[in-house]
Amino acid sequence: MRTIGKNRGLARLADADGHFRMVALDQRPPLFDAIAKARGITREQVEYSDVTAAKRLLVENLAPHCSSMLFDPNFAVPAAIDLLPPRCGLIMTLEEHRVEETAGGRKSRAITNWSVEKIRAMGGDAVKVLAWYRPDADAAVNAHQKQFVREIGEDCARHDIPYVLELLVYPFLGSANHTADYVESPGKLPGLVIDSVREFAKPEYCVDLLKLESPLAANGLPARDAGAKAKAAQREFDAIGEICRQRSIPWVLLSGGAAPDKFERVLDYSYAAGASGFLAGRTIWLDAVLKNFPDYAAVSASLRKEGLNVLERLNALTTAKGTPWKPRFPVFSDIRKEGDFARTY
């Protein structure tokens, strides 16, 4: 049973019906790259002020239309915390986007000078962590990743704040498909995704909400019909849904920068398997930045038109087919007199 703090935090992330309609703008390298391409410069030449300006535009134009937003502390908070509507939930990312890349896999770490305690202190509604993970990675790498995730889960439990865990399969260093960017790995196998979910759904990690990638590449998903290919694809999504059901963990889908129609198809399969929403970023806002930055007015116009069109379609699909999440508060059968709750909580 989740605590009061975790229940109330998750409720802040969802809409009134219990659907998670969340926009991610904690992206760092993907936004650096978009700005660099728009300006015709390298990633290293992108200025801090451009990143914060872009994030402010995203919050200003998208925050009124989602149930919560995912911020990072070093860019999004200074850029636009004053624009976040009071009714919009605040998820704060904890992980550093720079990882230690080894031949045996990737090792994650937290942002320097950042912690669960600071996220709770600033009024965050949830802590989000991206853990790059492959079950077939080097044993020492996976031990590091498990400890990283577990220790943050313990901190979240200590501070009574929801823990949102994002899992991503990645290509090994030296492989044909290797990239350090935040893109869907074309060589991933459904079993890698499903086995990762199975591991981190264990109670020892204290995860409250899973942010997951599609077990099958979005571009290769067949139309969800009565055909054999669609049924086979659905079984992969159902495997994830069953794990989350058994552990009573709600789950949402990340977009991974997929084209809007492809991501809607991913959501269609996911909702049939019991998913409760999405936490998407680039699919909604990347084109507006790529095509228009640094013309702020043009970026805003594109977000209000094309960006919101995508977001509203995702919202409608989620409302129609997503599985609502409902808080389950503890039953206070042992509270008999004044002071019992304050003493025991």
C-alpha positions in Angstrom: 0.0 0.0 0.0 1.4 3.4 -1.0 1.8 6.1 1.6 -0.3 9.2 1.8 2.6 11.3 0.3 3.1 9.0 -2.6 -0.6 8.7 -3.4 -1.0 12.4 -3.3 2.1 13.0 -5.4 0.9 10.5 -8.1 -2.6 12.2 -8.0 -0.9 15.5 -8.8 0.7 14.0 -11.9 -2.6 12.7 -13.3 -5.7 14.5 -14.4 -9.0 14.3 -12.5 -9.9 11.0 -14.2 -6.6 9.3 -13.3 -4.9 9.5 -16.6 -1.3 10.6 -16.9 -1.1 13.1 -19.7 2.4 14.4 -19.2 4.9 16.4 -21.2 8.6 16.0 -20.9 11.0 18.9 -21.3 13.9 17.7 -19.2 15.7 16.7 -22.4 19.1 18.1 -22.6 21.2 16.6 -25.5 18.2 16.3 -27.8 17.3 20.0 -27.3 21.0 21.0 -27.6 21.0 19.2 -31.0 17.8 20.8 -32.2 19.0 24.3 -31.4 22.4 23.6 -33.0 20.7 22.4 -36.1 18.3 25.3 -36.2 21.2 27.8 -35.8 23.7 25.9 -38.0 26.2 25.4 -35.3 27.7 22.5 -33.3 26.2 21.2 -30.0 29.2 22.6 -28.1 28.4 26.1 -29.4 24.9 26.2 -28.1 24.5 28.8 -25.5 22.8 28.4 -22.1 20.5 31.3 -22.8 19.2 29.6 -26.0 18.3 26.4 -24.1 16.5 28.3 -21.3 14.6 30.4 -23.9 13.5 27.3 -25.7 12.3 25.6 -22.5 10.4 28.7 -21.5 8.5 28.7 -24.8 7.6 25.0 -24.3 6.2 25.6 -20.8 4.4 28.7 -21.8 2.6 27.1 -24.7 2.1 23.5 -23.5 1.7 23.5 -19.7 -2.0 24.5 -19.7 -2.8 21.4 -21.8 -1.3 18.6 -19.8 -1.7 17.1 -16.4 2.0 17.5 -15.4 5.4 18.4 -16.8 8.9 17.0 -16.4 11.6 19.5 -15.6 15.3 19.4 -15.1 16.9 21.5 -12.4 19.7 23.2 -14.4 17.7 24.6 -17.4 13.9 24.2 -17.1 13.5 25.4 -13.5 15.5 28.6 -13.9 13.8 29.1 -17.3 10.1 28.7 -16.5 9.1 27.6 -13.0 7.2 30.8 -12.7 5.1 29.8 -15.7 4.0 26.4 -14.5 0.3 26.5 -13.7 -0.6 25.7 -10.1 -2.7 22.8 -11.2 0.0 21.2 -13.3 2.1 18.6 -11.5 5.8 19.0 -11.3 8.1 16.0 -12.0 11.8 16.6 -11.4 14.6 14.7 -13.1 17.5 13.5 -11.0 19.9 11.8 -13.4 22.8 13.4 -15.2 22.6 13.2 -18.9 26.3 12.4 -19.2 26.8 8.7 -18.6 29.9 6.6 -18.1 30.1 4.5 -21.3 32.1 1.3 -21.1 32.5 -1.8 -23.3 30.2 -3.6 -20.9 27.4 -1.0 -20.7 26.4 2.4 -19.4 26.6 3.6 -15.8 24.3 6.3 -14.6 24.7 9.0 -11.9 22.8 11.8 -10.3 23.2 15.5 -11.3 25.9 17.1 -9.3 24.6 18.9 -6.2 21.0 17.5 -6.8 19.0 15.1 -4.7 15.7 13.7 -3.7 15.7 15.8 -0.6 16.1 19.0 -2.7 13.3 17.9 -5.1 11.0 17.5 -2.1 12.1 20.7 -0.6 11.4 22.7 -3.7 7.8 21.3 -3.9 8.3 18.7 -6.6 5.5 16.2 -6.9 7.7 13.3 -8.0 11.3 12.2 -8.7 12.1 10.9 -12.2 15.2 8.8 -13.0 16.3 7.5 -16.4 18.3 4.2 -16.0 19.9 2.9 -19.1 19.6 -0.9 -18.7 20.3 -4.1 -20.6 19.9 -7.5 -18.8 22.7 -8.7 -21.0 25.2 -6.0 -20.0 28.3 -6.7 -17.9 27.4 -8.0 -14.4 29.3 -5.2 -12.7 27.6 -2.5 -14.8 24.1 -4.0 -14.0 25.0 -4.2 -10.3 25.9 -0.5 -10.5 22.6 0.4 -12.2 20.6 -1.7 -9.8 22.2 0.0 -6.8 21.8 3.4 -8.4 18.0 2.8 -8.8 17.6 1.1 -5.4 19.3 3.9 -3.4 17.1 6.6 -5.1 14.1 4.5 -4.3 15.1 4.3 -0.7 15.5 8.1 -0.6 12.1 8.6 -2.2 10.5 6.3 0.4 12.3 8.3 3.2 11.0 11.6 1.8 7.5 10.2 1.0 7.6 11.3 -2.7 6.7 9.2 -5.8 9.4 7.6 -7.8 9.1 7.6 -11.6 11.5 5.2 -13.2 12.3 5.4 -16.9 14.0 2.4 -18.5 15.8 2.5 -21.9 17.6 -0.3 -23.8 20.7 1.0 -25.6 23.3 -0.3 -28.1 26.6 -1.4 -26.8 29.7 0.6 -27.4 31.3 -0.5 -30.7 28.1 -2.1 -32.1 26.9 -1.1 -35.5 23.9 0.8 -34.1 25.8 2.5 -31.3 24.9 6.1 -30.4 24.9 8.0 -27.1 21.8 10.0 -28.2 18.4 9.6 -26.7 16.9 7.6 -29.6 15.1 4.3 -29.9 17.7 1.5 -30.4 16.9 -0.2 -33.7 18.5 -3.4 -32.5 16.6 -3.8 -29.3 14.7 -7.1 -28.6 11.3 -7.3 -26.8 12.8 -9.6 -24.3 15.4 -7.0 -23.2 12.6 -4.5 -22.5 10.3 -7.0 -20.8 13.1 -8.4 -18.6 14.1 -4.9 -17.6 10.6 -4.2 -16.4 10.5 -7.5 -14.6 13.6 -6.6 -12.7 12.7 -3.0 -11.6 9.1 -3.8 -10.8 10.5 -5.7 -7.8 9.4 -4.1 -4.4 13.1 -3.5 -3.4 13.3 -0.6 -5.9 10.3 1.3 -4.4 9.1 2.4 -7.9 5.7 4.0 -8.1 5.3 4.7 -11.8 7.1 3.2 -14.7 8.0 5.3 -17.8 8.6 2.7 -20.5 9.6 2.4 -24.1 7.7 0.3 -26.6 9.0 -3.4 -26.6 8.9 -3.2 -30.4 10.4 -0.4 -32.5 7.6 2.2 -33.1 8.4 2.3 -36.9 7.9 -1.4 -37.3 4.6 -1.8 -35.3 1.8 -3.2 -37.5 -1.6 -1.7 -37.5 -3.5 -3.0 -34.5 -6.1 -5.2 -36.2 -7.1 -8.9 -36.2 -4.0 -10.0 -38.1 -1.4 -12.5 -36.8 1.4 -9.8 -36.7 -0.8 -7.5 -34.6 -1.7 -10.3 -32.2 2.0 -11.2 -31.8 2.9 -7.6 -31.1 0.1 -7.3 -28.6 1.5 -10.2 -26.6 4.7 -8.3 -26.0 2.8 -5.3 -24.6 0.6 -7.7 -22.6 3.7 -9.2 -21.0 4.6 -5.7 -19.7 1.1 -5.1 -18.5 0.9 -8.3 -16.6 4.1 -7.6 -14.7 2.9 -4.1 -13.7 -0.5 -5.5 -12.8 1.0 -8.1 -10.5 3.1 -5.4 -8.8 0.3 -2.8 -8.8 2.6 -0.3 -10.6 0.9 2.1 -13.1 2.9 2.6 -16.3 3.1 5.1 -19.1 4.8 5.3 -22.4 7.7 7.5 -23.5 7.6 8.7 -27.1 11.4 8.4 -27.9 10.9 11.1 -30.6 8.7 8.8 -32.7 6.5 10.4 -35.4 3.1 11.3 -33.9 1.1 8.7 -35.8 3.7 6.0 -34.9 3.5 7.0 -31.2 -0.3 6.9 -31.3 0.0 3.3 -32.5 2.3 2.5 -29.6 -0.2 3.9 -27.2 -3.1 1.9 -28.8 -1.2 -1.3 -28.1 -0.2 -0.1 -24.6 -3.7 0.9 -23.6 -5.0 -2.5 -24.6 -2.4 -3.9 -22.2 -3.4 -1.6 -19.3 -1.2 1.5 -19.6 -2.4 4.7 -17.9 -1.0 7.4 -20.1 2.1 9.0 -21.6 5.2 11.1 -20.7 6.2 12.4 -24.1 8.4 15.2 -25.3 10.0 15.4 -28.7 7.1 13.9 -30.5 5.1 17.0 -29.4 7.5 19.9 -29.6 10.7 19.0 -31.5 9.6 20.2 -34.9 8.6 23.6 -33.6 12.2 24.2 -32.3 13.9 22.6 -35.3 12.0 24.6 -37.9 11.7 27.9 -36.2 14.3 28.6 -33.5 15.5 31.3 -32.7 12.3 33.1 -33.9 10.5 32.9 -30.6 7.2 34.1 -32.1 7.3 31.4 -34.8 8.2 28.7 -32.3 5.2 29.7 -30.2 2.9 29.8 -33.2 4.1 26.3 -34.2 3.6 24.9 -30.7 0.1 26.4 -30.5 -0.8 24.9 -33.8 1.1 21.7 -34.7 2.4 20.9 -31.2 -1.0 21.3 -29.5 -2.7 19.3 -32.3 -0.4 16.4 -31.5 -0.9 16.8 -27.7 -4.6 17.0 -28.0 -4.8 13.8 -30.1 -2.7 12.0 -27.5 -4.9 13.4 -24.7 -8.1 12.2 -26.5 -6.7 8.7 -27.1 -5.6 8.5 -23.5 -9.0 9.5 -22.2 -10.8 7.1 -24.5 -8.5 4.0 -24.0 -6.1 4.5 -21.1 -6.6 2.6 -17.8 -7.3 5.2 -15.1 -5.2 5.1 -12.0 -6.9 5.7 -8.6 -5.2 6.3 -5.3 -5.6 3.7 -2.6 -5.0 5.4 0.7 -4.2 3.4 3.9 -7.2 2.4 6.1 -6.7 4.0 9.6 -8.4 1.2 11.6 -5.9 1.6 14.4 -6.5 5.3 14.9 -8.6 5.5 18.0 -8.0 8.9 19.6 -6.5 12.3 19.0 -2.8 12.1 18.4 -2.6 8.5 17.2 -2.0 9.5 13.6 0.6 12.2 14.3 2.5 9.8 16.5 2.5 6.8 14.2 2.9 8.3 10.7 
